Amino acid sequence: MQLSRRSLLAATAATAATGATALVTAAGPAHAGPATGADAPTADLPTLLQRAETLLTGGDFDPADPDFAAAVAALDSTAKGLWDTLDRGTARTALWPDLAPVTDPGNFGQSYTRLRTLATAWATPGTSLSADPAVADALVAALRFTYDTAYNPAKRETGNWWFWEIGAPRALMDSAVLLRGRLPAADLADYLSVVDRFCPDADRRTNSPTLAETGANRTDKAVIVALRGLLGGDGTKIASARDALSDVRDSGRNSLFRYTSSGDGFYEDGSFVQHGVVAYTGTYGAVLLSGTAHLLALLAGSEWAVTDPKVSVMYEAVGRSFAPVIFDGLMMDAVRGRAVSRERAGDHRDGAAAVAAILLLATGAPEPYAARWRAVVKGWLTRNRTTPFAGLVTLPQLALAKDVLGDEGIPAEDRATGLHVFADMDRVVHRRPRWAYSLSLSSKRISAYEAGNGENLHGWYTGDGMGYLYDADDLGQFNDGFWPTVDPYRLPGTTVDTRQRADLGTGAGTSTYRPTNAVAGGSVLHDRYGSASMELVGASGSTLRAKKSWFLLDNAVIALGADIGATDGRTVETVVENRNLGRTGAPHLVIDGVRQAGDQGWTGEFTGAGWAHIEGLGGYVFPGTAALHALREERTGTWRSINTGADTGGSTTELTRRYLTLWVDHGLSPSGASYAHVLLPGASALATEVWSRSRPVRVVANDATVQAVEVRRLGLTAANFWSAGRAAGITSSGPASVLVMQRDNRISVAVSDPGRTATTLSVELPCPVGAVISADDTVSVTTGRRGVLTVAVGGSRGHTHHAELVQ
């Protein structure tokens, strides 16, 4: 019996599940399997090639289902537009007039991507181009034209290497899979030869043979080589693609199934880094996850099935690396790098891509993993009504999601809570039942931003302590034209020198900027409370310096700044909030009980502000009062103004959004300036006023030595020491982040060295210690009238050390 398209997708999942069970139990080498010669077993090839097609088209589906019908209509609309503008003339010099000359790498790279879209529409029932012989003939001719004119083995790489070695060959191989029944043998041989020229294996960069591929680039190439092997019947190629995931060639040095302690890849604390120094879970990490899931599903049950038992690292990454940075299906911008400047990406699309990858990985993962992921994903999908998943993904991705949504046996898991300090990528994520707050920090280890190839032109301050508040009732905050319209000099949470900056990354290639500070990171206690800090050092041309701290609680984020100074004769500001109100938003602003004007262009200065409240968002309290400035404004910008990339450049369409901005002005060339404010997400105006009067959190120190707060109801003291010092009864022998909680006779302690400068830290507690309940191996405790912890922080890379004590 011949399998239907939908049944084939289900069979793929079932086969993958069988193979994946072996993955985590096998004791043999990662490169198991007899198919190592150039000739692939013919029994497997038709199955795997059909599976490759199904992974592109989605298999069989119910055309009456409104979600599938809408997805087909969307594909058809896009493809029809491309078909109508495709130059099919014999004298053509480009396939599309906006992609001329076709010899430019960005242009032939995008041409192949468009041809893949057309081929997908041709292979998908229900589109106006489906199974049309004229369309197939035109596609075959267009592929031939592009090969002859722009992309063939005789060419040498120019411009961005990515188009030559990943972008173009992947789209070409996908197109060949879809059109394999119509391609002349000579044409297919040529396309395999060009892949052999520019992407012969996944282990090395072709234009730099000594450079080993890592992370997402390795995964991308592995998929290309596998498809090339399937189309050419070359088992050696397929085996090399599988082995690249585990980096068999270099004995696992760049394996995707291992934790790293430096450079690219997954870290045990959940961090993901690409390009050596960039926090990139949301883009490169998601690409890696997607490519790996694709290859696992594609090869499952075959002679080339992945049998590396360490694939469990990828499974663990779903909960450890991805789930914490996904909020109701949105990918947090703090881990999207320069992709925040891409008009056609956005937190909702990159989030959907990661969710789709998780669902695909679940088709072959062992059940304890797969069941949990499906429940988590179901919760994300059912809560996000702002940017529904169905409108963001391909047909195969939609099919997997609908299987989960339609299964009554899968519960929709509640929104996750918890506090995550990703010390290895200078990021902090604090998750509560109805909101989340993420911090983007930087140091000499992790870049403040990445820019290049025309992308992220205004990313100057995105890594300077920018704070992102995600509200369950406002999922469009950073997705609704935020980046092209926000004032890039007033990003929430940042302290900035107000000088004018030149555009970043206008030349070819990408580059990163790492500041010179050592301190960036913090400590976590009970996965619920945390402290974070960052020493701010201005970039070249600015003498700005500041010590910044954040203390993260159940219902509040306390932000402190101290030792703020500069000598450049320019104003220095700390931005408390800069909220995107959308096209027409006009929430009430209340300051110290007085409702302020709602007119656009209104500005106010409040020399002794005690608290403020933004309707529908939350409250802000200023311990000791603050010289607060407020502004309502409409800002107009274009995506093109922040991204001119060859394949990611934005449009010139003007967008206008309203903003409500709160900031503290430290004056010209301040010396020893400071700030203190409390963010109360979701709080009412009344609750904010009550909080400001009752002061449940007390700032006990905010200077160049230590910044500290006390939370009396919790018995919690949190301190960031910049040098040896004492605050709230806690003494530290050197720079450290310390949390101490006293409840009844129980004492919980968390300590870290965010600057990674010490070997050993001594922390004296403000209370007696009678016994040790538990402690990390790195912590030794001296009991007595004032307990003392000796913490071996050397080599711990800023991670938290814990101890549970009793009085």
N, C-alpha and C positions, 0 to 999 in steps of 0.2 A: 504494500500500500504506500502510495506517495504521501509524504508529510505535507500538510498545509504550511503556509508561512508562519502562522501563529503557533502551530504545533511544533514547528522546527525550533522556534525561540524557546519554547518550554523544554524541548528535548535538549537544547544547548545547556539550559540551566541545570537540568537533571544530571547530564553528563559531567558538567563542571563540578557539581556537588560531590559526585562520586570521586572525581579526581582530587578535589580539595581535601577530602577526608584523608587521602593518602599523603597529602602534602605535609600534614602536621604529625603524621605517625611514622613516615618513612625514615629509615636510618641511613639510607644509601646516599650517594653523592647527588648534588643538584643537577648534574648533567646526565641523568639516567636516560635510557631509551636507545634502542638499536639503530634508529634512523640517523646515521652519521654520514652516509655517502651522498653523492650528488643526486642520485635517483631516489625520489620519495616513493613510499609505498602507494601505489595507485588507489588502493581501497580507501585511504584516508583523504585523498585530495578533493574529490567531489564534495564530500561531507564538510570539510573545513572551508572550502571556498563558498559553499552555500551558506555556511554559518557566518562567514565574513560578510556576505551580502546581507543576511538577516540583521546583523549588528548595525548595518547602515540604514536599512529600510524599515525595520521593526516587525517583520513577519506579518502574518495574517491579522486582521482586526475587523471589528464590526463597523461598517461604514455608517450605520445608523446612530452609533454612539456620538453624541454631540462633541465630546472632547476630541475624539479621533477625526471627526468631520472637520472641526475647526483647525486641527493640526495639518490635515491634508490641504485644506483651503489656504492656509498660510504658506505652506511649501509651494503650492501651485502658484500663488500670487507672486512670490519671489522668483520662482523659476520662469514664469511667463514673462516677467519684466526683463529677465536676463535673456530669454529666448528672443524677445522682440527687438532687443538692442544688439544682439550678436551679429557681427559682420560676417556674413557667409559668402561674400564675394571672392572670386578667384584672385583678385588683385589686392586683397586686403594686406595691410601692414600691421594690424593689431586686431584682436578679437572684439574689443570694446574701445570706443573712442577715448574714454577716460583712463584707459590702461595702455596708453601709447607713450613711448615706444615699448613694444612687447619685450624687447631685449633687456630692459631695466629689470633687475632682480625682483623689486617690489611688484612690478607689473606682471611679469610672467608668474610669479608666485600667486598673486591674486587671481590671475586668469585661470590657473589650475583649480583654485578653490571654487570659482564660479562654475567651471565645467563639472566639478563634482556635484554641485547643487543641481545642475541640469540633469546629470546622469541619475542622481537619486530620484528626481521627479519622474524621469523616464521609467525607472524601475519600480515605482510605487503606484499601485492601482488607485484610481480615483482622481488623479491629476489630469489636466488637459493634455499633457505631453506623454502620458503613460503608454508605453509599448508602441509608440509612433515610429515607424521605420525611418521616416525623414529626419526625426530628431536624432535617432541613433547614428544615421549616416553623417549628419552634421557634426555630431560630437566626435566621431572617429576622425573626420577631416580636421576638426579644430585641434585635437590632440596631436595629429601629425604636423599641422602647421606650427604649433608651439615648439615641438621637438626640433623641427627643421630650422626654425628661425632663431630660437632663443636658448633652449635647454637641451643640450646634447653632450656626449662625451668629449667633443672637441673644444668645448668652451672652458674657460677658466673662471674661477670664482672672483666676483667683484662685488663691492657693496657689502650688504649684510649677509654673513655666511648662513644664517638661519634659513633664508629662502632656498638656498642651494641644497642644503643638507637635511632639512626637516620639512619646511613648509611645502615646497613644490613636490618632492618625492612622495610625501604622504598623500596629498590630494591626487597625484597621478596614479598611485597604486590603488587607492579607493576607487577611482574612476575605472581603472582597468578591471577591477573585481566586478563592478556593476555591468560593464560592457564586454566582459570576456567572451561572450558568445558571438559578438559582432566584430571584434578586433581581428584584422588580418594577422597571421602568425608573424610576419616580418615586422609589423608595427609593435606587437607585444615584445618581440625580441629586442627592438630598439629601446623600448621603455624600461625593460629590465637592465639593459646595458647602461642607461644613464643613471639608474639607481646604483648599479655597481660602481659607477664612476664617482658619484658624490656621496653616497651613503652605503659603502661596501659592508660595513659592520657597525654595531652599536657601541663598540668599545672605544673608538678614537675619533677625534675631530679630524675630518679629511684635510682641511686646509692647514692643520697643525698636528701632524701625526704623533707627536710626543705628548699631546694633551689628551688625557683620558676623559671620556664623557662621564658626567655625574648626574644624579637626580633626574629631573624631568626630561632633560635632553637625552639621557641614556634610554629612558622608557620610550620616548617618541621614536627614536631610531630603531629600537627593538621591534616595535610594531611594523615599521616600514620594511625591515629586513625579513620579518616573518611573512608579510604579504608578498614580498618579492619571491621568497622561497616557494610559497604556495602556487603562485602564478607560473613560476618557472619549473615546478616539480623538482626543486633542489632541496633535498633533506638536510644537506650541510648548512645551508642558509637558515632553514627553520631552526635547526639545533643551535646555531650560533645566536639567534634571536632569543631563544629560551635561556641559553647560558649567560647572555648579557645581563639578564635581570640579577643573577647571582655573581656576576663578574668572574666567571670561571677563569678567564684569560689571565687575570691578575690576582688569582687566589683569593677572591672575595674582597679585595681592597675597596672597590667602589660598588659593592653589592647594594641593591636597593632593599635587601632584607637584612640589614644590620643597623645597629645604632652607631652613630658617629659621636666623636667628642670635639671635632673641629671641622670647619668647612661645610660642604654641602651634605644634606641628608636629614634624616630624622634623628632627634636626640631623645634620650630616655625621659626627659622632663616634658616632652610633647612639642618642643620647638621643631620647626623645619626651616632650614636655611638653604638658599640657592645663591649663586654668584659669590659664594664665599662668605658674605657678610650681610646679606639682606634677609629680613624676616619675610618669608614668601609662602606660607602655608596656603593662602587663598588663591594663588594663581599657579606658580610652578608646582607647589605641593599637590594641588588638585589635578593638574595635568599628569603628574607622576601617578597618582592614585587611579585616575581614569585609564591611562595607558596600561598600567599593570593589570587592572581588572579586565580590560579588553583582551589582553594577551592570555591571561589565565582562562578566560571563558572560551577564547578562540581555539586554544590548543588542548583544552580539557578532554581527557579520555582518548587522546591520540597517542601516536608513537612519541610525540614531543611534549607531552604534558609536563608541566612544571612539578618537580618532586622535591624541591628544596624545603626541608622542614622549617627553615627560618622564615618562611613566608608569614609566619605568625606575627612578625614585626609589623607587616603591613596591616594585618587584622587589628593589632593593638593600636595602630595609629589612628584608626577611625574614632575610637573613644578618647584617645590620649591627645591627639593633635588636631583633629578636625572638629569634633563635636563642641569643644569649648569655644571655638571662634565662629560658630554658626548660630545665629539668633533667628529662630522661626524661619529658617531657610535662607536668610541673608548671610553672606560672607562678610565678616568685619573688615572694614577698610584698613585697619592697622596692619593687616597681614596680606594686603594686595599690592604693595609696592607701587611701581610706576603705573600699574594698571588702573589706579583710581582716575587717571586722566583719559581713559578710553571710553568714548561715548557709547560704543556698542557692547561694552562689558557691564559695568555697574555691579553693586554688591548683590543685587538680586540674580543677575545672570551668572556671576561667578559662584554664587551660592548654589544655584540650581545645577551647575556643572558638577560641583562637589557632591551634591545629594544624588545626582544621577550615577556618579561613579560608585558611591556607597551601595546603591541598589544593585548595580551590575556586579560588584564584588560579592554581594550577598547571595547571588545565584550560585556561587561555588564555595562559599565559606562554610565551615562547620556550624552546625545549628546553634550552639550557644551564642556565637557571634551574630549569625544572620538574624536570629529571632530578635535579639536586642536592637540591632540596627533598624530593622523594619518598624519596630515600635517607635523608636526615636524619630525616624523619618516621617512616619504617619502623623506624629504630633506636630512636626514642623509644617507639613503640607496642609493639615487641617486648620492650623492657626493663621497661616499667611493668606489673607484675602486681599492684601494690597497688590501683590504681584504674583498671581497664581502660577504654580509650577507648569501647568498645562500650556501656558502661553509662552514659555521660555525654552522649551526643550524639543528634541527631535522625536519622531514617532517611536523608535525603540525605547527611548528613555521614558516617554509617556506610558508605553505599555507596561513597563516594570512598575511605575508608580501606581497605575490603576489596579494592578494586581494586589498591591498592598492596601490601597484605599478601599478596594472592594471586598477584602477578606475580613469578615466580622470577627474572626479568631485572633486578629492582630490588634492589640490595644493601642490607642494613641497616647504615647508617653507624655507626661507633663513636662513643662519647660524645666531644664536642668538648672540647679543652683550650684554654687561652689566658687572658690577663689583659686586662680591659677597664676602663679608667677613663672613665666617662661624665661628662666634666667639665661638660657643659651641663645635667646633671640631678643632680649631686652623688651619683652612685652608683658603686660599684666592684664588679666581679664577677671572681672568681678561680676558674678551672675547671681541675681536675685529672682524671686518668683515672677515679677512683672517688669524687670528692667535689667540691663547689663551695662557695665562701664568698662571700657578698655583704654589702656594707656600705651602710647607709642613712644618709647624711650630710645636712646642711642648712646653709644660710647665708642671708645677706640676699638672695640670688638665688633660692633654692629652698626651699620651705616644709619645716618639720619635720613637719607633718602637715596633713591637711585633715579637717574635720569639719563636720557640719551636717545638717539635716533628720532629726535623731535618729541619725545614723550616726557610728561611730568614737568613741564616748563616752569611751574610755580610751586614746586614741592619743597621750598626752602625750609619750612618750619614743621613739616609733618612728623619729624622724629624728635622734636624738642619738648616732648611731654604733652603732646596733643591728647585731649581726652574726648572719647566718643561715648555719648550717652544714647543707648538704645532703649526705646520705650515701646512696650507691647502695643500701645495705641497709636504709634507713629512710626510705622515701618518704612516710610518713605523719606525720612530725614536726610540721609546721605545719598539717596538714590534719585531724588527729584531735583536735578540740575544743581546740586550742591557745589561740586568742584569747579565748574566754570563761572559760578556767580558769587561764591563766598569771597570775602576779603582775605586773600592769602596771607596778609600780615596780621590777621586777627583770628587765628585758629583757636578753638576753645582749649584752655589749659596752658597755653604757651606764654612765656615771658619773652618779649621781643624788643630788639633795637629797631626803631621805626625807619631806618634808612631804606632807600629805594634799592631794589635788587635787579640784576640782569637776568634774563631768561636762562634757564638751565638746559643742558642737553640738546643744543641746537645742531651739533655736529653728528657725524656718523659714529656708531658704536655707543655702548652704554658705559656709564661711570657711576661711582658711588662716592659719597662724602662721609667720612668718619671723623667726628670731633675728637678732641684730645683727652676728654674726661675719662676717668676710670670707673666712676660710680654710676651704675644704672641697674636697678633691680630691687629686690626686697625679700621679705619673709612671709610665710603663710602659717597660720595657726588653726588647727582643726578644720582645714579646708574651707574656712568661713571668714576669718579675719586676717587682715594683712596690712603690711606697711611697704611702701615703695619710695624710692628716692632716685634723684638724678642730679648730678652736678652739671649745670649748664655752662658751656664755654662757647662764646660767640665764634662764628666762622670768620675767616680772614676778612679784615676790614672793620671788625667790631671788637671792642674790648669788653663787651658784656660778660659778666659772670653772675651766677646765682646758684643758690642751693635750694632745691625743690623737693618737697615731700608730699606724699599722699597716704592717708590712713583710711582703710576700707572696712566699713562696718555693715551691720544688717540693713540699715535704712539710710546710711549717709556715707558721703565721701568728703573727708576733711583734707583741704589743700593748704599747705604752708609754704611760704617762700622767705628766704632770709639771705643776708649778705649780698644783696643785689647791688651791683655797681657797674659803672661804665665811665669812660672819660672822653667820649667822642663828641660831646656837645649836642647829642640828640636825645629825644624823649624815649624813655623805656616804659613799656606797658605790660601788664599781666591781664590776659583775657579770661574773664570769669565764665562767660558764655557768649556764643554767637550762633543763635538758633535760626535755622531755615524755616520760615513760616509758609513756604509755598507761594503760589501765585497771588492768593487773596487773604492769607491768614492775618488776623488782627487780634491775638489774645490779649487780655488785660494784663498790664504790668502794674504791680502794686509795690511801692517802696515805703517801708515803715508805716503801713496801714493806709497810705494815700494812693488812690488810683491815678496813674499818670496818663498823659495824652496818648491818643492812639493814632495821631496823624503821621503819615510818612514824612520823613525828614526831621521829625521831632528829636531833640536831644536834651539831656538834662544832666546836671552835675549835683551830687549830693555829698557834702563834705563830711557828714557823720552818719552814713547809712548803717543801720543795724541789721536790716533784713530786706529781702526782695522776693517777689513771687511772680512767676509767669503762669498764667492760666493754662491748665491742661498739661503742664510739664512738671512743675515742682517748685521748690523753694531754695533760697540762698540766704545763708546767715553769715554775718561778718563779725566774728568775735572781736570786741574792742572797737568796733565800728571801722568804716573804711571811707576813703574819698572815692566814691563810686561814680562812674560815668555811664550813661545809657544812651542808646541811639536806635531809632527805628529808621530803616532805609530800604529803598528798592534798589537792587543792584542788577545790572545787565551785563552779560558776558556770552561768549561762544565757546564751544568745545574746541574749536580751532585755535583759540588763544592759549590753550594749555597742552594741545597735542597736534603736531603736524606730521606724525609718523606716516611712513609710506603705506602701510596697510591698516593703521589704527587711527589715522588723523581724523579729527572731528570736523563737524560741519560748521559753516559760518552763520547758521541760523541763530539769531539773537534770542537769548532766554532772559527773562526777568523774574527775580524771586525777591520776596521780602525777608528781611532779617531783623532780629532784635538782639542787640549786642550790649553786653555789660563788661566793663573793664576798669581796672585800677591804673591810674596814671602815676608813675613813680617820679616824673619830672625829668629835667635835663641832667644828664650825667649824674645819676643818683649815686650815693655812697651809703652802704649799710641799710638800704631800703628793705622792706618786708611786706608780706601780705598774709592774710588768713581768711579763708572762706570755707563754708560748708555747703555742699550740694545735697539736697533732700529730694531725690527723685519721687515724683508722684504725690508729694505732700500738698495739702491744701494751704491756702493763705493763713487760715486760723492755726493749723498745725505748725506752720513755719514760724508764726509769731510766738506761739507757746514755746517752741524749741529755742528761739532766740532769748526768751526770758528765763527759761528753766536751765539752760546750758547743761544738758546731760553729758556733753563732752567738754572737757576743760583743756585748753591749750596751756601746757605747763612749761614749755620752752620753745623758742623759735629764734635761734641765733646761729652764728657761724660754727658753734660747737655741736649743738644738738637741737633737733626738732622733735617734740614729744607731745602726746595727748593722753588724757585719762578718761576712761569711760566707767563711771562709778557703778552704774547698774550691772555692768558685766564683770566688774573687778578687773578690767583690762587696762594695761598701760602699754603704749606702743611708742617706740623711740627710734629715730634714725640718728646715729652718732656720726659726725664728720671727723671727729678726732677723739682721743681719750677724753672722757668727761663723765658727768653725773647729772641725772635728771629723774625726778619723781622717785628717788630712792634707788634707782638702777645705776650702777657704775660699769662702764665699759673701758677696757684697756686700749681700745683703738676704734677706728671706723667700723660700724656694724649697724645692722638692722635688728631690733630686738622687740619681741612681743612677750609680755608676761601676763597671765590670767590667774587670779586667785579666786577660787570658788569654794566656800566652806574651808576645808583644810587641804584642798587639792591645788597644786600649782602646775600650770602648763607653760612651757617656755619654747619659743622659736627664735633661732639666731641665724643670721647669715652675714656674709661679707660681700656686699654688692660690688665693691671696688676690686675684689680679688687681690688685695695687696698684702694681706696678713697670712701668717702661717698658723698662729694660734691666737685665740681671743679669750680673754678672761672677763666674765660677766658676773658681777655681784648683784644678788637679788635684794629686794627691799623687805624681805621677810625671812623667817627661820625655815630651815629645811631639815626634816628629821629622817627621811628615807627616800630612796629612789624606786619608783614603780617601774619605769622603763626609760631607756635613753638610747639614742643612736650610738653606734660604735665609736663615733667621733666625739662623743660628749662624755666627760668625766665630771663627777659632782662631789664637792666637798660640803658635807652637812654642817649645820651649826646655826648660831644665832642669825647669821646672814649667809645663806647658801651661796656658793660660788660655782659657776660652771666654767670649765676649761674646755674650749671647743677647738678641735683641729680643723680649721677652715681651709688650710692650704690644699690646693688641688681640687676643691669641691666646686669650683666654677660658679660661685655665688648661690648655690643651692641651700635650702633651709635645713638646719639641724634641730632636732626636737628632743625634749625631755619631759617626762611626766613625774612629778614629785609630790610628796606629802609632807605636811608640817609635823 
